[in-house]
Every structure is written in C-alpha cells, then in structure tokens.
Amino acid sequence: MVGFFRVANAAKCVVTFSSPTCLLSTVLPSLADGDKWEDRWVHSTFKGAEAGKFKLTAGKFYGDAEKDKGIQTSTDARFYHASAKFESFSNEGKTLVLQFTVKHEQSIDCGGGYIKLFPKDTDQKKLHGDSLYYVMFGPDICGPATKKVHVIFGYKGKNLLTKKDIRCKDDEFSHLYTLIVNPDNTYEVKIDNEKVESGSLEDDWDFLAPKKINDPEAKKPSDWDDRKKIDDPEDSKPEDWEKPEHIPDPDAEKPEDWDDEVDGEWEPPMIDNPEYKGEWKPKQIDNPAYKGEWVHPQIDNPDYEADDNLYRYTDVGAVGFDLWQVKSGTIFDNILVTDDADYAKKVGEETWGATKDAEKKMKSDQDEQEKKEREAAEAEKKAKEEEEKKDDGEEEDEEEGA
C-alpha cells in the first residue's frame, strides 16, 4: 500500500510505508510503513469511549497484500477521528486535487466514507464533528435512500452542501474518489478516474447571495388573469341530472319474522344508484382573457458581491477522517493532495487501477469457495439426516419383529 501527498507549492512527495522516501525537506504523513503510520496520524480523544480506532490491514480480499493495506474502521457503532498534518500551503492560483480510495468490504448499511481537509492549526487531539474544515469529500451511505458523494466547502463560517445529487458506489470493492477544484472556480468529481459531475462553484453551491432577486416594489396587477381555462358560461346543468347517490334496494323484502312493534319500522337497505351522475360541473373552455403566468420582475441584488476566490484556501495543513459508522470495516487508502490533476489520474491508475481486478478475482474466488463449502456442508447434513432416518426405520422393524 502506498500513501501519497503532494503539496501544491512544493515538490512531489511519494511515501511508501515499507521504505519512506521523499523529495520534500519534511516527510509528509503516510500510511505505508506498517505500524509507524500511527506516529504521524493522530487519533482524537474527544469522543472518549465512543471513539473507535483505525487499524492497518488489506482486509479480507485484496489485489496485493502489501500495496492494498489501508486504515480500517474496526468497531461497530463508533465515531472515528484521525488526522495527519503536513507542511501547510495555499492553493491560490492553482488547482487543488483531493483523492483517495474507499473500500466498504463490510457491505456498509449506514456510515460515512469521506475525507476532510483542515487548516494547519487544527487541534488533532480534540478533532470532532464540529471542528472547522475546508473541504469534505467522499461517499456517504445510510439505507437505500442515502447513497451519495458529499462535496462540502467551508466558506465564511458555513459548510455548504452541493445542490447536485452525486451517486456513490455502494458495493464491497475499492473505488477511487477524486475532487478537482480549479482557480477559475470550476470543479470536477471523478469516481474510478471517470468524470461523474462538474460545473461552477457559484452555480452548484450557495457561496454567494443570488445575483438577481424579485423586485420588492413590483406586484401582480389586480386585473391580471392567469387562468388558462374557465367555466363555459353557455353550459347549464341538465334538468334530469340531480339523482340521489343511494336508493332503497327495490329487490329487498321485509323479513317474515320482522316485528314492527319490537324491531321498529322496517326500511329496505340502501344501494348505489345506477343513475347517479355525481356532482355536475360545467365544461371548461379556453379563457379569452388569459394573459399567461405573471412573472415577477427581477432586479440586481444589492447584497450580491462577486468573489473570484471561492476556490481558495490559504493554510491547508491537515487531512483526516471524521466519521460515524454503524457497521465497521471500511478501508481508506491512497490519499493524495496535489495541484496536478493529470498526476492524480496517473497515481490512481498506478494504485487503485493496478490492483482492482485482482481484488475482484480474489473476492470471486472466496465467494466460490464459500459456496462449495456451504453446499458440501448441506450435503453432509442431508446425508446424515437420511442415515438417521434409515437407522430409526430399522429399529422400528426390529421392534415389530420382536
């Protein structure tokens, strides 16, 4: 397994967990050198006994036993808070790319699988759900209704959710999630190195007040007719229209044993009237006075202020996880922060792309082996039941013969 970090204003850094090497003067947080990853990643103690711990593992199935090692949530119904700091940077004038892999090998029913970028002064020991963050990105699953990719940006004290519905992967295999934020205030979301969404930050998040608002001085004219259809004034209700909805059953007969003095006056049961036509309504015709739907005039919003720096963060200094999971078992790996989208794609191909097929094959082989073992166990159980049934029959025959 490899953990990657590339700081936007610094040289490339690739740190493997087996033998850390880096072109930067400061070794960046990694997951690749076995248990030493915990020397750089800090678990928060904020949740106390409710907090779970990450463990280093490739999981139950993988493409490469070493390369696919990641940090896995280990206990059900726990909060998970862990983060790693690196040399802080600003992405001003540059692309910001956040990329990582997620494997829900436990067939997750409810829990987060997202990652966050934090400011450099984040208190890692006290990290929790309300801690300030800049970007939150990744899958979130809870039941059949919630299966989405979160893309949340921190802006002026608010956490802004995307207006778009981005579907996440919900199977048991590793998937590569990539967020690209460009200095022209555009973005792109990729899953498994394929674009699934893109657009403008201003259009797809509520960073700014709307450019236009309804004119508060404008009101719909009192004589504005926006009815497309009206009652036909020439239409009238037929004279024979009025019929009761229910009538006495003409085929009903008074029971012979009915006693009016004891049972009261007999009345036949009511039935639906076959001649009942329902409530009469005049037919509809086109309204000759129809002017169309009134559109409220718009004016420039005096509260709107353009911001060319929606994409910008000046002191990104930590990456981490802030999660709640009902069913644990998710593995995170191949974390990358860079300013080069092409480089991120290459890293994705060399990590997730290099082992994904072997991972699926191992899972398929395991499933096939488990199937054979189940079938063998069922066959053995059935044979044993048949043998016991046979033995019981022989014992009964012996008893009858005696």
Buried (B, 14 or more C-beta within 10 A) or exposed (E): BBBBBBBBEBEBBBBBBEEBEBEBEEBBBBBBBEEBBBEBBBBBEBBEEEBBBBBBBBBBBBBBEBBBBBBBBBEEEBBBBBBBBBBBBBBBEBBBBBBBBBBBBBEBEBBBBBBBBBBBEBBBEEBBEEBEBBBBBBBBBBEEEEBBBBBBBBBEEEEBBBEBEBEBBEEBBBBBBBBBBBBEBBBBBBBBBEEBBBBEBBEBBEBBEEEEBEEEEEEEEEEEBEEEEBEEEEEEEEEEEEEEEEBEEEEEEEEEEEEEEEEEEEEEEEEEEEEEEEEEEEEEEEBEEEEEEEEEEEEEBEEEEEBEEBBBBEEBBBBBBBBBBEBBBBBBBBBBBBBBBEBBBEBBEBBBBBBBEBBBEBBEEEEEEEEEEEEEEEEEEEEEEEEEEEEEEEEEEEEEEE
